[in-house]
Amino acid sequence: MTPAALTSYARLCGTALARAHARSGDRIAIAAYLGKADTFDQAVAEFARTYAAQTITDHATLAATVAAGVVRAAPEL
């Protein structure tokens, strides 16, 4: 798959996912379920921090394998 085709495919997948999520819930029911506490907000923030740390670790691992010649990488076209 060419970089341009992959970009188009990712855009289509993202659009489909966003539309599915936008139609998947009753905002009033969800707000009532979550309540007024910030428990959910804190959980999402912690998930984001953990995900970011994992992304940094994964990139470092990938960069090391490329540098060691285990994986080939080409610059973006």
PDB file of N, CA, C and O in Angstrom, chain B, residues numbered from 101:
ATOM      1  N   MET B 101       0.864  -1.172   0.000  1.00  0.00           N
ATOM      2  CA  MET B 101       0.000   0.000   0.000  1.00  0.00           C
ATOM      3  C   MET B 101       0.908   1.232   0.000  1.00  0.00           C
ATOM      4  O   MET B 101       1.852   1.321   0.785  1.00  0.00           O
ATOM      5  N   THR B 102       0.618   2.140  -0.857  1.00  0.00           N
ATOM      6  CA  THR B 102       1.425   3.357  -0.933  1.00  0.00           C
ATOM      7  C   THR B 102       1.110   4.257   0.269  1.00  0.00           C
ATOM      8  O   THR B 102       0.056   4.117   0.889  1.00  0.00           O
ATOM      9  N   PRO B 103       2.017   5.174   0.595  1.00  0.00           N
ATOM     10  CA  PRO B 103       1.728   6.096   1.692  1.00  0.00           C
ATOM     11  C   PRO B 103       0.427   6.880   1.480  1.00  0.00           C
ATOM     12  O   PRO B 103      -0.327   7.107   2.426  1.00  0.00           O
ATOM     13  N   ALA B 104       0.174   7.288   0.247  1.00  0.00           N
ATOM     14  CA  ALA B 104      -1.059   8.043  -0.030  1.00  0.00           C
ATOM     15  C   ALA B 104      -2.295   7.171   0.174  1.00  0.00           C
ATOM     16  O   ALA B 104      -3.297   7.630   0.721  1.00  0.00           O
ATOM     17  N   ALA B 105      -2.227   5.917  -0.265  1.00  0.00           N
ATOM     18  CA  ALA B 105      -3.360   5.004  -0.081  1.00  0.00           C
ATOM     19  C   ALA B 105      -3.581   4.717   1.397  1.00  0.00           C
ATOM     20  O   ALA B 105      -4.722   4.661   1.857  1.00  0.00           O
ATOM     21  N   LEU B 106      -2.493   4.536   2.145  1.00  0.00           N
ATOM     22  CA  LEU B 106      -2.617   4.294   3.586  1.00  0.00           C
ATOM     23  C   LEU B 106      -3.238   5.494   4.278  1.00  0.00           C
ATOM     24  O   LEU B 106      -4.074   5.332   5.167  1.00  0.00           O
ATOM     25  N   THR B 107      -2.845   6.682   3.887  1.00  0.00           N
ATOM     26  CA  THR B 107      -3.426   7.900   4.462  1.00  0.00           C
ATOM     27  C   THR B 107      -4.921   7.973   4.171  1.00  0.00           C
ATOM     28  O   THR B 107      -5.710   8.298   5.058  1.00  0.00           O
ATOM     29  N   SER B 108      -5.311   7.676   2.948  1.00  0.00           N
ATOM     30  CA  SER B 108      -6.737   7.685   2.591  1.00  0.00           C
ATOM     31  C   SER B 108      -7.506   6.629   3.367  1.00  0.00           C
ATOM     32  O   SER B 108      -8.603   6.889   3.860  1.00  0.00           O
ATOM     33  N   TYR B 109      -6.932   5.445   3.476  1.00  0.00           N
ATOM     34  CA  TYR B 109      -7.571   4.358   4.219  1.00  0.00           C
ATOM     35  C   TYR B 109      -7.752   4.746   5.691  1.00  0.00           C
ATOM     36  O   TYR B 109      -8.823   4.543   6.263  1.00  0.00           O
ATOM     37  N   ALA B 110      -6.710   5.300   6.293  1.00  0.00           N
ATOM     38  CA  ALA B 110      -6.793   5.711   7.698  1.00  0.00           C
ATOM     39  C   ALA B 110      -7.848   6.797   7.889  1.00  0.00           C
ATOM     40  O   ALA B 110      -8.580   6.785   8.878  1.00  0.00           O
ATOM     41  N   ARG B 111      -7.925   7.720   6.961  1.00  0.00           N
ATOM     42  CA  ARG B 111      -8.927   8.789   7.031  1.00  0.00           C
ATOM     43  C   ARG B 111     -10.339   8.199   6.972  1.00  0.00           C
ATOM     44  O   ARG B 111     -11.214   8.601   7.738  1.00  0.00           O
ATOM     45  N   LEU B 112     -10.557   7.249   6.065  1.00  0.00           N
ATOM     46  CA  LEU B 112     -11.870   6.603   5.959  1.00  0.00           C
ATOM     47  C   LEU B 112     -12.222   5.827   7.233  1.00  0.00           C
ATOM     48  O   LEU B 112     -13.353   5.898   7.715  1.00  0.00           O
ATOM     49  N   CYS B 113     -11.261   5.097   7.769  1.00  0.00           N
ATOM     50  CA  CYS B 113     -11.498   4.351   9.011  1.00  0.00           C
ATOM     51  C   CYS B 113     -11.819   5.306  10.158  1.00  0.00           C
ATOM     52  O   CYS B 113     -12.734   5.052  10.942  1.00  0.00           O
ATOM     53  N   GLY B 114     -11.084   6.383  10.255  1.00  0.00           N
ATOM     54  CA  GLY B 114     -11.326   7.364  11.312  1.00  0.00           C
ATOM     55  C   GLY B 114     -12.698   7.998  11.196  1.00  0.00           C
ATOM     56  O   GLY B 114     -13.382   8.208  12.198  1.00  0.00           O
ATOM     57  N   THR B 115     -13.096   8.301   9.975  1.00  0.00           N
ATOM     58  CA  THR B 115     -14.420   8.889   9.754  1.00  0.00           C
ATOM     59  C   THR B 115     -15.516   7.918  10.158  1.00  0.00           C
ATOM     60  O   THR B 115     -16.472   8.303  10.832  1.00  0.00           O
ATOM     61  N   ALA B 116     -15.385   6.656   9.747  1.00  0.00           N
ATOM     62  CA  ALA B 116     -16.392   5.649  10.093  1.00  0.00           C
ATOM     63  C   ALA B 116     -16.470   5.463  11.604  1.00  0.00           C
ATOM     64  O   ALA B 116     -17.562   5.369  12.164  1.00  0.00           O
ATOM     65  N   LEU B 117     -15.320   5.411  12.263  1.00  0.00           N
ATOM     66  CA  LEU B 117     -15.301   5.239  13.717  1.00  0.00           C
ATOM     67  C   LEU B 117     -15.921   6.436  14.423  1.00  0.00           C
ATOM     68  O   LEU B 117     -16.691   6.270  15.369  1.00  0.00           O
ATOM     69  N   ALA B 118     -15.594   7.628  13.975  1.00  0.00           N
ATOM     70  CA  ALA B 118     -16.157   8.838  14.594  1.00  0.00           C
ATOM     71  C   ALA B 118     -17.673   8.876  14.446  1.00  0.00           C
ATOM     72  O   ALA B 118     -18.386   9.231  15.384  1.00  0.00           O
ATOM     73  N   ARG B 119     -18.153   8.514  13.280  1.00  0.00           N
ATOM     74  CA  ARG B 119     -19.610   8.516  13.072  1.00  0.00           C
ATOM     75  C   ARG B 119     -20.292   7.458  13.924  1.00  0.00           C
ATOM     76  O   ARG B 119     -21.374   7.692  14.463  1.00  0.00           O
ATOM     77  N   ALA B 120     -19.669   6.307  14.046  1.00  0.00           N
ATOM     78  CA  ALA B 120     -20.245   5.245  14.875  1.00  0.00           C
ATOM     79  C   ALA B 120     -20.312   5.683  16.335  1.00  0.00           C
ATOM     80  O   ALA B 120     -21.313   5.447  17.012  1.00  0.00           O
ATOM     81  N   HIS B 121     -19.253   6.316  16.815  1.00  0.00           N
ATOM     82  CA  HIS B 121     -19.252   6.781  18.198  1.00  0.00           C
ATOM     83  C   HIS B 121     -20.265   7.906  18.409  1.00  0.00           C
ATOM     84  O   HIS B 121     -20.909   7.976  19.456  1.00  0.00           O
ATOM     85  N   ALA B 122     -20.402   8.762  17.439  1.00  0.00           N
ATOM     86  CA  ALA B 122     -21.325   9.888  17.565  1.00  0.00           C
ATOM     87  C   ALA B 122     -22.772   9.424  17.664  1.00  0.00           C
ATOM     88  O   ALA B 122     -23.616  10.145  18.195  1.00  0.00           O
ATOM     89  N   ARG B 123     -23.061   8.254  17.170  1.00  0.00           N
ATOM     90  CA  ARG B 123     -24.432   7.742  17.162  1.00  0.00           C
ATOM     91  C   ARG B 123     -24.655   6.659  18.213  1.00  0.00           C
ATOM     92  O   ARG B 123     -25.744   6.088  18.283  1.00  0.00           O
ATOM     93  N   SER B 124     -23.664   6.372  19.015  1.00  0.00           N
ATOM     94  CA  SER B 124     -23.750   5.196  19.868  1.00  0.00           C
ATOM     95  C   SER B 124     -24.335   5.443  21.255  1.00  0.00           C
ATOM     96  O   SER B 124     -24.556   4.482  21.991  1.00  0.00           O
ATOM     97  N   GLY B 125     -24.588   6.668  21.632  1.00  0.00           N
ATOM     98  CA  GLY B 125     -25.037   6.857  22.997  1.00  0.00           C
ATOM     99  C   GLY B 125     -26.024   7.986  23.193  1.00  0.00           C
ATOM    100  O   GLY B 125     -26.133   8.907  22.383  1.00  0.00           O
ATOM    101  N   ASP B 126     -26.719   7.883  24.266  1.00  0.00           N
ATOM    102  CA  ASP B 126     -27.652   8.921  24.695  1.00  0.00           C
ATOM    103  C   ASP B 126     -26.885   9.822  25.655  1.00  0.00           C
ATOM    104  O   ASP B 126     -26.566   9.409  26.770  1.00  0.00           O
ATOM    105  N   ARG B 127     -26.589  11.046  25.234  1.00  0.00           N
ATOM    106  CA  ARG B 127     -25.726  11.916  26.040  1.00  0.00           C
ATOM    107  C   ARG B 127     -26.283  12.178  27.431  1.00  0.00           C
ATOM    108  O   ARG B 127     -25.512  12.325  28.380  1.00  0.00           O
ATOM    109  N   ILE B 128     -27.586  12.239  27.575  1.00  0.00           N
ATOM    110  CA  ILE B 128     -28.202  12.462  28.891  1.00  0.00           C
ATOM    111  C   ILE B 128     -27.971  11.249  29.790  1.00  0.00           C
ATOM    112  O   ILE B 128     -27.604  11.393  30.956  1.00  0.00           O
ATOM    113  N   ALA B 129     -28.186  10.068  29.248  1.00  0.00           N
ATOM    114  CA  ALA B 129     -27.975   8.837  30.022  1.00  0.00           C
ATOM    115  C   ALA B 129     -26.506   8.685  30.411  1.00  0.00           C
ATOM    116  O   ALA B 129     -26.189   8.290  31.533  1.00  0.00           O
ATOM    117  N   ILE B 130     -25.618   9.002  29.477  1.00  0.00           N
ATOM    118  CA  ILE B 130     -24.185   8.891  29.774  1.00  0.00           C
ATOM    119  C   ILE B 130     -23.796   9.886  30.861  1.00  0.00           C
ATOM    120  O   ILE B 130     -23.070   9.529  31.790  1.00  0.00           O
ATOM    121  N   ALA B 131     -24.260  11.112  30.763  1.00  0.00           N
ATOM    122  CA  ALA B 131     -23.948  12.126  31.781  1.00  0.00           C
ATOM    123  C   ALA B 131     -24.486  11.706  33.141  1.00  0.00           C
ATOM    124  O   ALA B 131     -23.817  11.885  34.159  1.00  0.00           O
ATOM    125  N   ALA B 132     -25.685  11.152  33.161  1.00  0.00           N
ATOM    126  CA  ALA B 132     -26.262  10.696  34.431  1.00  0.00           C
ATOM    127  C   ALA B 132     -25.441   9.550  35.009  1.00  0.00           C
ATOM    128  O   ALA B 132     -25.229   9.490  36.220  1.00  0.00           O
ATOM    129  N   TYR B 133     -24.983   8.648  34.164  1.00  0.00           N
ATOM    130  CA  TYR B 133     -24.175   7.512  34.610  1.00  0.00           C
ATOM    131  C   TYR B 133     -22.841   7.981  35.184  1.00  0.00           C
ATOM    132  O   TYR B 133     -22.385   7.466  36.205  1.00  0.00           O
ATOM    133  N   LEU B 134     -22.217   8.956  34.528  1.00  0.00           N
ATOM    134  CA  LEU B 134     -20.910   9.431  34.978  1.00  0.00           C
ATOM    135  C   LEU B 134     -21.012  10.275  36.244  1.00  0.00           C
ATOM    136  O   LEU B 134     -20.085  10.304  37.053  1.00  0.00           O
ATOM    137  N   GLY B 135     -22.122  10.950  36.410  1.00  0.00           N
ATOM    138  CA  GLY B 135     -22.306  11.769  37.608  1.00  0.00           C
ATOM    139  C   GLY B 135     -21.496  13.046  37.574  1.00  0.00           C
ATOM    140  O   GLY B 135     -20.955  13.430  36.536  1.00  0.00           O
ATOM    141  N   LYS B 136     -21.417  13.704  38.729  1.00  0.00           N
ATOM    142  CA  LYS B 136     -20.741  15.000  38.812  1.00  0.00           C
ATOM    143  C   LYS B 136     -19.291  14.891  39.285  1.00  0.00           C
ATOM    144  O   LYS B 136     -18.535  15.857  39.176  1.00  0.00           O
ATOM    145  N   ALA B 137     -18.897  13.741  39.805  1.00  0.00           N
ATOM    146  CA  ALA B 137     -17.517  13.561  40.273  1.00  0.00           C
ATOM    147  C   ALA B 137     -16.560  13.556  39.078  1.00  0.00           C
ATOM    148  O   ALA B 137     -16.982  13.373  37.936  1.00  0.00           O
ATOM    149  N   ASP B 138     -15.295  13.756  39.350  1.00  0.00           N
ATOM    150  CA  ASP B 138     -14.310  13.773  38.264  1.00  0.00           C
ATOM    151  C   ASP B 138     -13.599  12.427  38.121  1.00  0.00           C
ATOM    152  O   ASP B 138     -12.511  12.364  37.548  1.00  0.00           O
ATOM    153  N   THR B 139     -14.196  11.357  38.631  1.00  0.00           N
ATOM    154  CA  THR B 139     -13.577  10.028  38.577  1.00  0.00           C
ATOM    155  C   THR B 139     -13.281   9.608  37.141  1.00  0.00           C
ATOM    156  O   THR B 139     -12.180   9.146  36.843  1.00  0.00           O
ATOM    157  N   PHE B 140     -14.255   9.764  36.255  1.00  0.00           N
ATOM    158  CA  PHE B 140     -14.055   9.388  34.858  1.00  0.00           C
ATOM    159  C   PHE B 140     -12.987  10.269  34.225  1.00  0.00           C
ATOM    160  O   PHE B 140     -12.118   9.769  33.511  1.00  0.00           O
ATOM    161  N   ASP B 141     -13.040  11.562  34.476  1.00  0.00           N
ATOM    162  CA  ASP B 141     -12.050  12.488  33.915  1.00  0.00           C
ATOM    163  C   ASP B 141     -10.637  12.089  34.337  1.00  0.00           C
ATOM    164  O   ASP B 141      -9.712  12.079  33.524  1.00  0.00           O
ATOM    165  N   GLN B 142     -10.488  11.762  35.617  1.00  0.00           N
ATOM    166  CA  GLN B 142      -9.180  11.353  36.123  1.00  0.00           C
ATOM    167  C   GLN B 142      -8.722  10.048  35.482  1.00  0.00           C
ATOM    168  O   GLN B 142      -7.544   9.892  35.164  1.00  0.00           O
ATOM    169  N   ALA B 143      -9.643   9.116  35.294  1.00  0.00           N
ATOM    170  CA  ALA B 143      -9.297   7.834  34.670  1.00  0.00           C
ATOM    171  C   ALA B 143      -8.849   8.034  33.224  1.00  0.00           C
ATOM    172  O   ALA B 143      -7.882   7.414  32.783  1.00  0.00           O
ATOM    173  N   VAL B 144      -9.542   8.889  32.490  1.00  0.00           N
ATOM    174  CA  VAL B 144      -9.173   9.153  31.100  1.00  0.00           C
ATOM    175  C   VAL B 144      -7.817   9.859  31.043  1.00  0.00           C
ATOM    176  O   VAL B 144      -6.995   9.553  30.178  1.00  0.00           O
ATOM    177  N   ALA B 145      -7.581  10.789  31.949  1.00  0.00           N
ATOM    178  CA  ALA B 145      -6.289  11.487  31.986  1.00  0.00           C
ATOM    179  C   ALA B 145      -5.154  10.514  32.301  1.00  0.00           C
ATOM    180  O   ALA B 145      -4.087  10.583  31.690  1.00  0.00           O
ATOM    181  N   GLU B 146      -5.380   9.614  33.246  1.00  0.00           N
ATOM    182  CA  GLU B 146      -4.352   8.623  33.596  1.00  0.00           C
ATOM    183  C   GLU B 146      -4.098   7.689  32.414  1.00  0.00           C
ATOM    184  O   GLU B 146      -2.950   7.352  32.122  1.00  0.00           O
ATOM    185  N   PHE B 147      -5.162   7.274  31.741  1.00  0.00           N
ATOM    186  CA  PHE B 147      -5.000   6.436  30.549  1.00  0.00           C
ATOM    187  C   PHE B 147      -4.156   7.163  29.506  1.00  0.00           C
ATOM    188  O   PHE B 147      -3.264   6.564  28.906  1.00  0.00           O
ATOM    189  N   ALA B 148      -4.429   8.445  29.287  1.00  0.00           N
ATOM    190  CA  ALA B 148      -3.684   9.220  28.292  1.00  0.00           C
ATOM    191  C   ALA B 148      -2.207   9.315  28.663  1.00  0.00           C
ATOM    192  O   ALA B 148      -1.339   9.192  27.798  1.00  0.00           O
ATOM    193  N   ARG B 149      -1.921   9.532  29.937  1.00  0.00           N
ATOM    194  CA  ARG B 149      -0.517   9.604  30.380  1.00  0.00           C
ATOM    195  C   ARG B 149       0.176   8.257  30.165  1.00  0.00           C
ATOM    196  O   ARG B 149       1.305   8.206  29.675  1.00  0.00           O
ATOM    197  N   THR B 150      -0.494   7.181  30.528  1.00  0.00           N
ATOM    198  CA  THR B 150       0.080   5.844  30.372  1.00  0.00           C
ATOM    199  C   THR B 150       0.284   5.519  28.899  1.00  0.00           C
ATOM    200  O   THR B 150       1.317   4.970  28.516  1.00  0.00           O
ATOM    201  N   TYR B 151      -0.700   5.859  28.076  1.00  0.00           N
ATOM    202  CA  TYR B 151      -0.615   5.602  26.637  1.00  0.00           C
ATOM    203  C   TYR B 151       0.540   6.388  26.030  1.00  0.00           C
ATOM    204  O   TYR B 151       1.281   5.862  25.199  1.00  0.00           O
ATOM    205  N   ALA B 152       0.697   7.637  26.437  1.00  0.00           N
ATOM    206  CA  ALA B 152       1.795   8.465  25.921  1.00  0.00           C
ATOM    207  C   ALA B 152       3.148   7.862  26.303  1.00  0.00           C
ATOM    208  O   ALA B 152       4.061   7.803  25.480  1.00  0.00           O
ATOM    209  N   ALA B 153       3.268   7.419  27.539  1.00  0.00           N
ATOM    210  CA  ALA B 153       4.531   6.805  27.989  1.00  0.00           C
ATOM    211  C   ALA B 153       4.820   5.541  27.181  1.00  0.00           C
ATOM    212  O   ALA B 153       5.963   5.300  26.793  1.00  0.00           O
ATOM    213  N   GLN B 154       3.794   4.740  26.928  1.00  0.00           N
ATOM    214  CA  GLN B 154       3.984   3.517  26.145  1.00  0.00           C
ATOM    215  C   GLN B 154       4.382   3.846  24.709  1.00  0.00           C
ATOM    216  O   GLN B 154       5.205   3.149  24.116  1.00  0.00           O
ATOM    217  N   THR B 155       3.808   4.897  24.156  1.00  0.00           N
ATOM    218  CA  THR B 155       4.149   5.309  22.800  1.00  0.00           C
ATOM    219  C   THR B 155       5.620   5.711  22.718  1.00  0.00           C
ATOM    220  O   THR B 155       6.307   5.366  21.756  1.00  0.00           O
ATOM    221  N   ILE B 156       6.096   6.430  23.710  1.00  0.00           N
ATOM    222  CA  ILE B 156       7.512   6.828  23.752  1.00  0.00           C
ATOM    223  C   ILE B 156       8.402   5.599  23.835  1.00  0.00           C
ATOM    224  O   ILE B 156       9.410   5.512  23.133  1.00  0.00           O
ATOM    225  N   THR B 157       8.037   4.649  24.687  1.00  0.00           N
ATOM    226  CA  THR B 157       8.799   3.401  24.824  1.00  0.00           C
ATOM    227  C   THR B 157       8.796   2.622  23.515  1.00  0.00           C
ATOM    228  O   THR B 157       9.838   2.138  23.074  1.00  0.00           O
ATOM    229  N   ASP B 158       7.625   2.502  22.895  1.00  0.00           N
ATOM    230  CA  ASP B 158       7.513   1.764  21.634  1.00  0.00           C
ATOM    231  C   ASP B 158       8.362   2.408  20.544  1.00  0.00           C
ATOM    232  O   ASP B 158       9.024   1.709  19.777  1.00  0.00           O
ATOM    233  N   HIS B 159       8.345   3.740  20.473  1.00  0.00           N
ATOM    234  CA  HIS B 159       9.138   4.419  19.453  1.00  0.00           C
ATOM    235  C   HIS B 159      10.625   4.202  19.697  1.00  0.00           C
ATOM    236  O   HIS B 159      11.382   3.978  18.753  1.00  0.00           O
ATOM    237  N   ALA B 160      11.044   4.267  20.942  1.00  0.00           N
ATOM    238  CA  ALA B 160      12.458   4.037  21.259  1.00  0.00           C
ATOM    239  C   ALA B 160      12.873   2.618  20.863  1.00  0.00           C
ATOM    240  O   ALA B 160      13.967   2.412  20.338  1.00  0.00           O
ATOM    241  N   THR B 161      12.006   1.651  21.114  1.00  0.00           N
ATOM    242  CA  THR B 161      12.285   0.267  20.734  1.00  0.00           C
ATOM    243  C   THR B 161      12.386   0.139  19.220  1.00  0.00           C
ATOM    244  O   THR B 161      13.302  -0.504  18.708  1.00  0.00           O
ATOM    245  N   LEU B 162      11.449   0.750  18.506  1.00  0.00           N
ATOM    246  CA  LEU B 162      11.492   0.719  17.042  1.00  0.00           C
ATOM    247  C   LEU B 162      12.768   1.377  16.529  1.00  0.00           C
ATOM    248  O   LEU B 162      13.441   0.825  15.659  1.00  0.00           O
ATOM    249  N   ALA B 163      13.103   2.540  17.054  1.00  0.00           N
ATOM    250  CA  ALA B 163      14.309   3.242  16.608  1.00  0.00           C
ATOM    251  C   ALA B 163      15.552   2.385  16.853  1.00  0.00           C
ATOM    252  O   ALA B 163      16.458   2.357  16.020  1.00  0.00           O
ATOM    253  N   ALA B 164      15.599   1.690  17.983  1.00  0.00           N
ATOM    254  CA  ALA B 164      16.747   0.832  18.292  1.00  0.00           C
ATOM    255  C   ALA B 164      16.835  -0.345  17.318  1.00  0.00           C
ATOM    256  O   ALA B 164      17.928  -0.715  16.887  1.00  0.00           O
ATOM    257  N   THR B 165      15.698  -0.927  16.975  1.00  0.00           N
ATOM    258  CA  THR B 165      15.728  -2.050  16.031  1.00  0.00           C
ATOM    259  C   THR B 165      16.110  -1.588  14.624  1.00  0.00           C
ATOM    260  O   THR B 165      16.763  -2.323  13.884  1.00  0.00           O
ATOM    261  N   VAL B 166      15.708  -0.386  14.259  1.00  0.00           N
ATOM    262  CA  VAL B 166      16.114   0.171  12.963  1.00  0.00           C
ATOM    263  C   VAL B 166      17.615   0.429  12.984  1.00  0.00           C
ATOM    264  O   VAL B 166      18.320   0.078  12.038  1.00  0.00           O
ATOM    265  N   ALA B 167      18.103   1.038  14.054  1.00  0.00           N
ATOM    266  CA  ALA B 167      19.532   1.332  14.163  1.00  0.00           C
ATOM    267  C   ALA B 167      20.383   0.063  14.155  1.00  0.00           C
ATOM    268  O   ALA B 167      21.505   0.065  13.647  1.00  0.00           O
ATOM    269  N   ALA B 168      19.846  -1.019  14.717  1.00  0.00           N
ATOM    270  CA  ALA B 168      20.571  -2.296  14.767  1.00  0.00           C
ATOM    271  C   ALA B 168      20.451  -3.072  13.450  1.00  0.00           C
ATOM    272  O   ALA B 168      21.092  -4.108  13.278  1.00  0.00           O
ATOM    273  N   GLY B 169      19.631  -2.571  12.527  1.00  0.00           N
ATOM    274  CA  GLY B 169      19.479  -3.246  11.252  1.00  0.00           C
ATOM    275  C   GLY B 169      18.482  -4.389  11.268  1.00  0.00           C
ATOM    276  O   GLY B 169      18.374  -5.127  10.288  1.00  0.00           O
ATOM    277  N   VAL B 170      17.756  -4.548  12.355  1.00  0.00           N
ATOM    278  CA  VAL B 170      16.765  -5.626  12.463  1.00  0.00           C
ATOM    279  C   VAL B 170      15.540  -5.309  11.615  1.00  0.00           C
ATOM    280  O   VAL B 170      14.938  -6.202  11.018  1.00  0.00           O
ATOM    281  N   VAL B 171      15.180  -4.039  11.569  1.00  0.00           N
ATOM    282  CA  VAL B 171      14.030  -3.576  10.813  1.00  0.00           C
ATOM    283  C   VAL B 171      14.510  -2.489   9.859  1.00  0.00           C
ATOM    284  O   VAL B 171      15.290  -1.617  10.241  1.00  0.00           O
ATOM    285  N   ARG B 172      14.038  -2.546   8.620  1.00  0.00           N
ATOM    286  CA  ARG B 172      14.382  -1.501   7.663  1.00  0.00           C
ATOM    287  C   ARG B 172      13.325  -0.407   7.731  1.00  0.00           C
ATOM    288  O   ARG B 172      12.144  -0.685   7.934  1.00  0.00           O
ATOM    289  N   ALA B 173      13.749   0.816   7.561  1.00  0.00           N
ATOM    290  CA  ALA B 173      12.822   1.942   7.540  1.00  0.00           C
ATOM    291  C   ALA B 173      13.227   2.872   6.406  1.00  0.00           C
ATOM    292  O   ALA B 173      14.408   3.034   6.098  1.00  0.00           O
ATOM    293  N   ALA B 174      12.232   3.467   5.806  1.00  0.00           N
ATOM    294  CA  ALA B 174      12.485   4.416   4.711  1.00  0.00           C
ATOM    295  C   ALA B 174      11.850   5.734   5.092  1.00  0.00           C
ATOM    296  O   ALA B 174      10.827   5.749   5.777  1.00  0.00           O
ATOM    297  N   PRO B 175      12.430   6.839   4.665  1.00  0.00           N
ATOM    298  CA  PRO B 175      11.827   8.138   4.960  1.00  0.00           C
ATOM    299  C   PRO B 175      10.470   8.254   4.268  1.00  0.00           C
ATOM    300  O   PRO B 175      10.229   7.632   3.233  1.00  0.00           O
ATOM    301  N   GLU B 176       9.606   9.049   4.849  1.00  0.00           N
ATOM    302  CA  GLU B 176       8.291   9.287   4.263  1.00  0.00           C
ATOM    303  C   GLU B 176       8.460   9.990   2.924  1.00  0.00           C
ATOM    304  O   GLU B 176       9.284  10.895   2.787  1.00  0.00           O
ATOM    305  N   LEU B 177       7.687   9.573   1.953  1.00  0.00           N
ATOM    306  CA  LEU B 177       7.771  10.159   0.620  1.00  0.00           C
ATOM    307  C   LEU B 177       6.817  11.296   0.457  1.00  0.00           C
ATOM    308  O   LEU B 177       6.759  11.905  -0.611  1.00  0.00           O
TER     309      LEU B 177
END
